[in-house]
Amino acid sequence: MNRHVIVAGAIILAACAPHAAVPGLVDAQQASQGPTALTARKLAPQAVDEADAFLKLAQQSREDRDDVSAALYAERAIAGYQRAAMLARVARATTDLASATQDGDKTDAERKSLVTQHGEADRMGDELEKRLFVARELRAPTASGPADPQREVARLSAAKSLALGARLLCGATRLLDAQTDGLKTQEDKLAELEKRLDTSPKPAPIDDAARARADCLGLLTKARRAHPVASQNAQAADPLLAELSAAGNDPVRDERGVVVTLRDVFVSAALSKDGEAKLKVLGHVASAHPTVGVQVIVHDATTLPPGTRAQLAAAALVSGGAKADKIASDFAGTRAPVIDPNDAKNRSRNARVDVVFITND
């Protein structure tokens, strides 16, 4: 999964227990040496390398006594090893399928069975990972205690990220079903929270932000239960994943649905030719799924004014065929980095546009 949505449970535990072990770090270290990871190193080496990189960042942050960053990197490492394991299963199933196809002695029934196993392995990996992530997110956050000034700054940054995650989850709920019971009340509470965060309050309302994210995730789950995938107009993620991949993208799943991340979309405040072309392709895919809502979120590497970039990206999707009334645009700024903002060499990768197709599963 493209894991730029901050994990609330890890942030809260790390921020509230400065002298305790970093949440998830031991699990990440064990995952890196487990038999599943060893297999994945052969079948999905790039994915394992990415997970290893997050683990190293977590260990370095722990040595630097930055437990908040350590917990975040540890969670990303765990998710990375899980993703690598899933890719390894798919790679093995693909290899077996290719071998069966070339082997004239294999029966059609055996080949069909391998095709089914391939699909089931992919779906099971996604579903198990999503269930684990949702279960962690819905845990009631531990109340925060007093913090020193440095940790208070980290808490404020984490609270802003959590509030952004809450807003995107509630926004996904609105696109799925605007009549979801409790949605308007939660959005009003969230708006008040974001106003407070804009004033850099002390202490930072990190507990409120964590609860807001968990509540918005709960509302999205409620909306999906009211509109199961089996219903006539429901849309599952698997067909979208296949179509987006066929269109030359690299889609991943998160709690909201299917995410495509684009970079180099803008030149200053205008769309680049390549960025506009890629957005139009995504708009064409969206046109084939008219009941699916689409979120467009602009992220920055450095602090910049919002401008109209999110609206320009949404307009490019519409020009590609997407329905304007099914698109919601948002500006995230620097609140959800995927690379440490202090890393001057690599932080430019934080500048990106996420296009999220909201699905029912």
N, C-alpha and C positions, 0 to 999 in steps of 0.2 A: 504494500500500500504506500501511496505517496503521503508520508506521515507528517504533514506540516500542522495538523490540528494538535495543539498542546494537550498532553495527558494530565487531567486535573488532579487525579489522586497522587501521582508522583510528585507534582509540584507542591501540593499541600504538605505531604509527609516530610519532604525535604526541608521546606521552609519552617516547619514547626518543631523540628527535632535536630537542631544544629549539631548536637554531640552524638547522635545515633548513627547507625550504619545507613548509608545512602540507599533509599528504596530502589530495588531492582538491580543494583550493581552486582551483587553476588549471583543473582539469577542470570544476568547477562554473561558473566564470566563462565558460569557453568554451561550455559547454552553454547558458548563459543567452543567448548571442548567436548561436548556431548557427541554421541555416535551419529545423531542426525546431522549435526554441523559438519562432521568429518565426511559424511557421504555427500553433503551439499557442496563441499569444497571441490569435489571432483565434477559434479554435474551442474553446479550453478556458482562458479568461482567469483564472478563479478558481484553477485548479490551478497555473498559472504564477505568479500572485501569491503563492501559498503558498510555492512554491519560491524566488521572489525574496526573500521575507522571511527564509528560512533562509540564503540567500546573504549578505544584509546582516548577519545575526547572525554569520556566519562571518568576514566581513571586519572587523567591529567587534571580535570576539574576538581576531583576529590583531593588530589595532592595539593591543589591550590586553595583548598578549603572553601570552594564554591559548590556547596552541596546542591543548590537549586539546579545549576547547570549540569552537575553530575547526574542527578536524578533524571533530567530530561534526556540527556544523551544515553543513559542506561536504558530507558524505555524505548528509545529509537533503535538501540542495538538489539533489544529483545524482539521488537517487531521485525527488524531486518533479518534476524536468524529464522524467525517463523516464515517470513516471505521466501528466504532461500530454501528452506525445507520444502515449501510448497512447489517452488520452481523445480527442485530436484525431482520431486515425485512426477511432475508433469513431463520433465525431460526423459525420465526413465520410461514412462508410459509411451511417450512419443517414439523413443528408440524401439521399444517392443513392438509398437504398431508398425513402424517402418520395416522391421525385420519380418513381421508376420505377413506384410503385404508382398514382400519380395520372395517369400518362401512359398513355392507352389504347393507344398504339401499341407499348408494350413487351410482349414476349411473356412467358408464364409462366416460360419457361426463364431469361430474363434476370433476372427478379425473384428466382427461386430462387438464381441465381448470386450476386446481391448479398447475399441473406440469408446465404449461406455465407461470402462474403467478410467480412461484418460479424462473424460468429462467429469466423472464423479470425484476423482482426486482433486481436480481444480476447484470444483464447487465446494467440496468439503473443507479444503484448506482455507478458502475465503470465508466460509461460514463460521468455522471454528475460531478463526482469528477475529472476526467481527464480534462474535459472542463474548470472547474474552475481553476485548476492548470495551464493549458496552457495559459488561459487568463491572469492570474497574471504574468506569466513568460514573456509574450510578451509585457507587458507595458513598455514604454520607461522609463529607470531609471532616477531618479532625479539627477542632477549634485551634486557631493559631494563638500562640503565646507572645510575650514581648520579644522584640528583636532589636539588634544593634542597628545603627544607621545604614551600614552597608547591606545588611540583609533586608532592611526595610525598602531600600531601592529595588532590590531583586523582587521583593514581594509585589511592589507596585507594577513592575514590568510584567510579572506573571499574571497579576489580576487583569491587566489590560488584554493580555493574550486570551485569558479565559473568557472575558466578556465578549471579545470578538468571536471566539468559538461559539458562545451562546447565541450571539446574534445570527451567525450563519446557520446554526441548527434550527433556530426558530424561523428563520427565513425559508429554509428548506421545508419546514412544516407548512408554512403558509402556501408555498407553491404546490405542495401535495394536497392540502385540504385547508383552505383559509377558515373554515368553520370549526376547526378542531377546538373542543371545549377547553377553555383556559388559556388559549393562545394569546388573545388580546391583552389579558391581564398580565401575563408573563412578559410580553413585549413592553408594556408600560413600565413595569418594574425594572426591566433591563435598561430602558432609556434613562431612567433616573440614576441607575448605577453608573452608566457611562458618563453622565453629567458630573457625578461625584469624582470619577476617575480623572476627568479632564482638569480638575483642580489640584491633582496630586495630593490627596488627603493623607494625613498621618494619624493613626496607622492606616496602611493600605487595606481596603476592604476585600482582602483575598478570599475570605470565607464566603462572602456574599457572591463573589464572582464565580467561585467553584460551584456553589449551589445553583446559580443561574444557569451554568452550563449543563449541569446534571438535569435540571428541570426542563430545559429546552430539548435535551436528548430524550427525556421521557415523553414529551409531547410528540416528537417525531415518531417514536415507537407507537404511541397511541394512534396517530394518524395512519400508520401502516397497518395496524390491526383492523382499522375500520375500512381499509381498502386493500384487501389481500391480493397477492399476485394472481390468484386464480380468477379474479373478477374480470369483466369484459375489457375494461379500459386500463387495467393495471399494466405496468411495465417492469419487467425484471431486468437485472443488470447484465446477465450473460449475453443476450442478443446485442446490447449496446457495446459491450466490450469487444465482441467479434467485429461489429461494423466499424468501430473507431480504430481498431487495430488494422483492419483491411484498408482504411483510409490513410494509413501511414502515421498514425499517432501511437503513443505509448500510454494507454489508459491504465489507471489503477482504481481500486475501490477504497472508499472510506465510509463513515457512518451515513453520509447523505446519499451516496450512490456511486456514480462513475466519474472520475476526475481526469481531465487532461490538462497538463501544465505546459504552458507555452512561454518561451523566453525570447528576448529581443523583439518584442511585439511593438514597442514604441521607439521612435526617434524624437527625442525631446517630448513634446506633448502630442505629437501626431503619430498615427499608425504607420509602421513600416510596411513596405509592399509585401514582404514575406509574412509579416504578422497578420495583415489584412487577408491575405490569401488563405492562411491556415484557419482563421476564424470563419471565413466563408465556407470552407470545407466542413467545419463543425456545425455551422448553420444548416448545411445540406443534410447532414445526419439527423439533426434535430427535426427537420421538416418531415422525416419519415416516422417520427414519433411525436405527433402533435399534442398528445396528452402529457408529455414529460416536461416538467419545469426545468429551467436552466439558470444556474447562478454564474455570474461573471464577477470575479474578485481580482482587483489590481493590488499587487504587493510591491513595495519599494525596498531598495537596498539602503537608501539614505532618506532622511526626512525631506519630503517634497510636498507642495500643495496638492490637494486632490485633483483640481482641474476638472476636465471632462473626459479623462481617459477611459474610465469605466463605461461611460455612456457611448463613447466611440467604439469600444470593443463590442458592446451589445448591439449597436447599429450594424456592425460588420456581420454579426451572426444573423440578424434579420435580413440583410442583403443576400445572405446565402440560403435563405428559405425558412429560418426559424420564425415562430410566431412571437410577435412583440409582446403580447399580453402574457406569455409564459416565461419571460426573461426578467430576472432581477439582477441589477448591477450593484456592486458594493466596492468601497475603497478601504483596504486594510492598512495601508501605509507600511510601517515597519513593525507592526505588532505581532506578526507571526513568522519570524525568520526560520529558515531551514539550515542556515549556516550562521555560526557565531558572528554577530554584528561587529565584534572587535577584531575579526580576522580580515585585515585590510586586503589581503591577496584574493580571498575567495568570496567575500560577502556580496559581491555583485550578483551572485546567483540567487540572492534573496529577491531580486527584481524579477517578477514573473506575473503571468496572468493565469489564474485557475478558472477553467470552465467545467462546471459540475452539473451533470445530468442527474436530476433527483429521481430515484427509483423507489419501488415499493418493497424492496427486499434488501 
